[in-house]
């Protein structure tokens, strides 16, 4: 379920850029898979490798110009972080409230 949500975030980010607007959900799953490789490389916040794999996947596989591909990677990272904070923060607060006597 989490991976589907992340693929939908990537798909939504595609619509924000003219260069990626024509890419479908299948492309979002491919880019999610590639960017996951970048996430497992141990760096702070996975920022460098994540953006590299994401943007190079868009550039090499789908012909998206590198600046637009990197912008899309950065926007997706921001959207995903905001989504996880927006959903995860309240969920954590609810769990804390349930554990209190």
N, C-alpha and C positions, 0 to 999 in steps of 0.2 A: 504494500500500500504506500509505503514511504517512497519507493522508487517511482511508482506511478505519479505521485505528487510532484516529485522532482522533475520527471519528464514533462509534466504539464507546465511547470514553471519555465523550463527551457523553451517549450513550444510557445508559451505566452511571450517570452522575451524575443523570440524570432519576429513577432509581429511589430516590435518596436523599431525595427530597422528595415529600411527599404531593401537592403542587400540580402536579408534573410527572410523577408516576409513570405516568400513562396515555398519555404521549406515546411514539410509536414511533420506529423507526430513520429513517423519512422526515423526521420533525420534527428529529431530530438532524442530518441532512444539511443541512436548511434553516438551522438555527441555526449550523452550522459555516460555511456559506457567508456568512451575515451577519457572524459574528464575524471572519471572515477579512478583511473590509473594515476592521474596527477594528484588525487587526494591521498592516496596511500603512500606517496613519497613523503618522508618526514621533514616537513618545513613548517614554520609558524603559520597557522591558518591555511595551509595548503595553497597559499596565494600564488606563488610563482608557477609551480608545475601544473596546477589546476588550469590557470589561464592559458598556459602554453599549449597543453593538450587540447583544450576546448577550442582555442582560436586556430590552431594548426589543423584540427579536424575539419573545421568549417572551411578553412582556406584550401587544404589539399583535396578534400573529398567533394566539396560543393562549390568550389571556385569563388568563395566570398573573399573580397579584398582583405588583406591582413589588418589594416586599421579598423575596419568595420567588424571583423571577426573578434578582435581583442576588445572592442567596445561592447560587443554582445556578451562576451565572456564576463566582463566586469559587471555589466548590468545584471546578468543572470546570478552572479555571485551575490550581489547586493539584494536582489529580489528574494533569493532563497534564504539569505540570512534574516531579512526582515520578516519573511513568512514564518520561519522557525521560531524567531523571537516572539512574534505576534500570537502564534498558536501555542508554543511551548511555555512561554512565560505564564499566561493565565492557567494552563493545565498544571504547571508546577505549583502555583498558588493554591489551586483547588485541592491538590494532593496534600499540601501542608495543612490546609484548614481541616481536612478530614482526619488527619493524624493527631490533631490537638484534642486533649481531653475535654 
